[in-house]
């Protein structure tokens, strides 16, 4: 999902990007990864195992993609003297904080997906390669399955739609993330950064916004995360403090409503 918008934005910004993706390219294949690193001036890693519930039963596969492969990427980048930008997630946190998370807050993932993504961050850092990690959250885009597309499908069924009102975060379009990453490419910063759209909202309020803008005739019902018996636990607080990355961006971060409204015009 992010990779698709990343490729488009790189082209628009004048970056000659080479795209490596399944099924032709597997980041867990060491030889393919080496060839990709050798062919690049710098690397953006959007690859990930992102099925949060699936990771509970496929923990080894999630680890190979989200952690082990990222560690190998760092080792190869270190050897070749290449800079890496790696995309991570809000799921490295447990969601129990009462305030937005800053980059110095201690991670404490509560599911396998979060644990493997955190392991990837740590393994990349340990290689000593020149790198930047950008954590993102609540992503949606036209090229993949996400909260927006899933709930639009449910709304079309005509049945009542239940949405949790105790998970808080920032809906963030992959187009916005791609733009922010392109801002960083010419600067090649090092370290850890949080990026999300401006402002915070609950999942339920996000659904209200979507249904209001599209005038959907469905009955929207609030509920709690504990009402759903999912395989993986979800953090309740996914709010990010993005002050650090703002100093490196070419412009201000848009409020979450603006990119989402634009996205809804084209669904």
C-alpha positions in Angstrom: 0.0 0.0 0.0 2.7 2.5 1.0 5.1 1.2 -1.6 2.7 2.0 -4.4 2.2 5.7 -3.3 6.0 5.9 -2.5 6.8 4.9 -6.1 4.4 7.5 -7.5 5.6 10.3 -5.3 9.3 9.6 -5.9 8.6 9.9 -9.7 6.8 13.2 -9.1 9.6 14.5 -7.0 12.3 13.6 -9.6 13.8 10.5 -7.8 14.7 7.6 -10.1 13.3 4.8 -8.0 13.7 1.1 -8.6 10.8 -0.9 -7.2 11.3 -4.4 -5.7 8.2 -6.2 -4.7 6.6 -9.7 -4.4 6.4 -12.1 -6.1 9.6 -11.3 -8.1 11.4 -10.0 -5.0 11.4 -11.4 -1.5 13.1 -9.3 1.2 13.7 -12.5 3.2 15.8 -13.8 0.3 19.3 -12.8 1.2 20.7 -12.9 -2.3 17.9 -10.9 -3.8 18.3 -8.4 -1.0 22.0 -8.1 -1.6 21.4 -7.4 -5.3 18.8 -4.8 -4.5 21.1 -3.0 -2.0 24.0 -3.1 -4.5 21.9 -1.4 -7.2 20.7 1.5 -5.0 22.1 4.8 -3.9 19.8 4.8 -0.9 17.1 2.4 0.3 13.5 2.9 1.5 12.1 -0.2 3.1 8.3 -0.4 3.1 8.2 -4.2 3.1 6.5 -5.8 6.1 4.3 -8.6 7.3 1.3 -6.5 8.3 -1.5 -9.0 9.1 -1.7 -8.1 12.8 -4.0 -11.0 13.8 -2.2 -13.4 11.4 1.1 -12.7 13.1 -0.2 -14.4 16.3 -0.2 -17.7 14.5 2.5 -17.0 11.9 5.0 -15.4 14.3 8.0 -16.9 12.7 7.1 -15.7 9.2 6.4 -12.2 10.7 9.8 -12.3 12.4 11.6 -13.3 9.2 10.1 -10.4 7.3 9.8 -7.7 9.9 13.0 -8.4 11.9 15.5 -10.8 10.5 15.3 -9.4 6.9 15.6 -5.8 8.3 18.7 -6.8 10.2 20.3 -8.3 7.0 19.3 -5.1 5.1 21.2 -3.1 7.7 24.3 -5.3 7.5 24.4 -5.1 3.7 23.8 -1.3 3.8 26.7 -0.9 6.3 29.0 -2.9 4.0 28.0 -0.9 1.0 27.9 2.5 2.7 24.2 3.1 1.9 21.6 5.1 3.8 18.4 3.3 4.8 15.0 4.7 5.6 12.9 2.0 7.4 9.2 2.3 8.0 7.9 1.1 11.4 4.7 1.3 13.4 2.8 2.7 16.4 2.3 -1.0 17.5 5.7 -0.9 19.1 3.9 0.8 22.0 1.3 -0.7 24.4 -1.1 2.2 24.1 -1.4 2.8 27.9 0.2 6.2 27.9 -2.1 9.2 28.7 -0.1 11.5 26.3 1.1 11.3 22.7 4.1 9.2 22.2 7.5 10.8 21.6 10.5 9.0 20.1 12.2 8.6 23.5 9.3 6.7 25.1 10.0 3.1 25.9 8.4 0.6 23.5 6.3 -2.2 25.0 4.5 -4.1 22.2 1.5 -6.2 23.2 1.2 -8.4 20.1 3.5 -10.4 17.8 3.3 -7.9 15.0 4.5 -5.1 17.3 7.2 -7.3 18.8 8.6 -8.2 15.3 8.5 -4.6 14.1 10.3 -3.5 17.3 12.9 -6.3 16.8 13.4 -5.0 13.2 14.1 -1.5 14.5 16.6 -2.8 17.1 18.4 -5.1 14.6 18.7 -2.3 12.1 20.2 0.0 14.7 22.7 -2.6 15.9 24.2 -3.0 12.5 25.6 0.6 12.7 24.5 1.5 9.2 23.4 5.0 8.4 19.7 4.9 8.8 16.5 6.6 9.7 13.4 4.9 11.1 9.9 6.5 10.6 7.1 5.1 12.6 3.6 5.6 11.1 0.1 4.8 12.2 -3.5 4.2 11.1 -2.5 4.1 7.4 -4.9 3.9 4.5 -4.4 4.1 0.8 -5.9 3.1 -2.5 -3.6 0.1 -3.1 -4.4 -2.1 -0.1 -6.9 -3.3 2.5 -7.2 -0.9 5.5 -9.7 0.5 8.0 -11.4 2.8 5.4 -11.9 0.2 2.7 -13.0 -2.5 5.2 -15.7 -0.4 6.7 -16.9 0.8 3.3 -17.4 -2.8 2.4 -19.3 -3.4 5.6 -21.5 -0.4 5.0 -22.5 -1.7 1.6 -23.9 -4.8 3.3 -26.7 -2.7 4.8 -26.1 -4.2 8.2 -25.3 -2.3 11.4 -21.7 -1.4 11.7 -19.9 -1.5 15.1 -16.8 0.6 15.5 -14.6 0.9 18.6 -14.6 4.3 20.3 -11.7 3.7 22.7 -8.8 3.5 20.2 -7.4 6.9 19.6 -5.0 7.9 16.9 -4.4 9.9 13.6 -5.7 8.5 10.3 -2.8 8.9 8.0 -2.9 8.6 4.2 0.0 6.7 2.5 0.2 9.7 0.1 1.1 11.9 3.0 3.7 9.5 4.4 5.3 9.2 0.9 5.5 13.0 0.7 7.1 13.2 4.1 9.6 10.5 3.2 10.6 12.3 0.0 11.2 15.4 2.1 13.7 13.4 4.1 15.5 11.8 1.1 17.6 14.9 0.3 18.5 15.4 3.9 19.2 11.8 4.9 18.7 12.3 8.6 19.7 9.7 11.1 17.6 8.5 14.0 14.0 7.8 15.0 11.0 9.8 13.9 7.2 9.7 14.4 4.9 10.8 11.5 1.1 11.0 11.4 -1.5 13.4 10.2 -2.3 16.4 12.5 -5.0 15.9 15.1 -6.4 12.9 17.0 -9.7 11.0 16.6 -11.3 7.7 17.7 -12.0 4.9 15.3 -15.7 5.6 15.8 -15.3 9.3 15.1 -13.3 8.5 12.0 -16.1 6.2 10.8 -18.6 9.0 11.5 -16.6 11.3 9.3 -16.5 8.8 6.5 -20.2 8.0 6.6 -21.1 11.6 6.8 -19.0 12.6 3.8 -20.3 9.8 1.7 -23.9 10.1 3.0 -24.0 6.4 3.8 -27.3 5.0 5.0 -26.1 2.7 7.7 -26.6 2.4 11.5 -23.2 3.1 13.1 -22.8 1.7 16.7 -20.0 2.5 19.1 -18.4 -0.3 21.0 -15.2 -1.2 23.0 -12.1 -2.9 21.9 -12.8 -5.6 24.6 -16.0 -6.4 22.7 -14.0 -7.9 19.9 -12.3 -11.3 20.4 -9.4 -10.7 17.9 -6.3 -12.9 18.0 -4.1 -9.9 18.7 -4.4 -7.1 21.3 -4.6 -3.5 20.0 -3.1 -0.4 21.7 -5.8 2.0 22.7 -3.6 5.1 22.5 -1.8 5.5 19.2 -1.3 9.2 19.4 2.1 10.5 18.1 4.0 13.7 19.0 5.4 14.6 15.6 7.4 17.7 16.7 10.8 16.1 15.8 10.0 15.3 12.2 8.3 18.6 11.6 11.6 20.4 11.7 12.8 18.4 8.7 9.7 18.6 6.5 9.3 21.1 3.7 5.8 22.1 4.8 3.3 21.7 7.7 1.5 18.4 8.3 -2.1 18.4 7.1 -5.0 17.8 9.6 -6.2 14.2 9.2 -9.6 15.4 7.7 -8.1 16.9 4.6 -6.3 13.9 3.1 -9.1 11.6 4.2 -11.8 13.8 2.5 -9.7 13.8 -0.7 -9.3 10.0 -0.5 -13.1 9.6 -0.2 -13.7 11.6 -3.3 -12.0 8.9 -5.3 -13.2 5.6 -3.7 
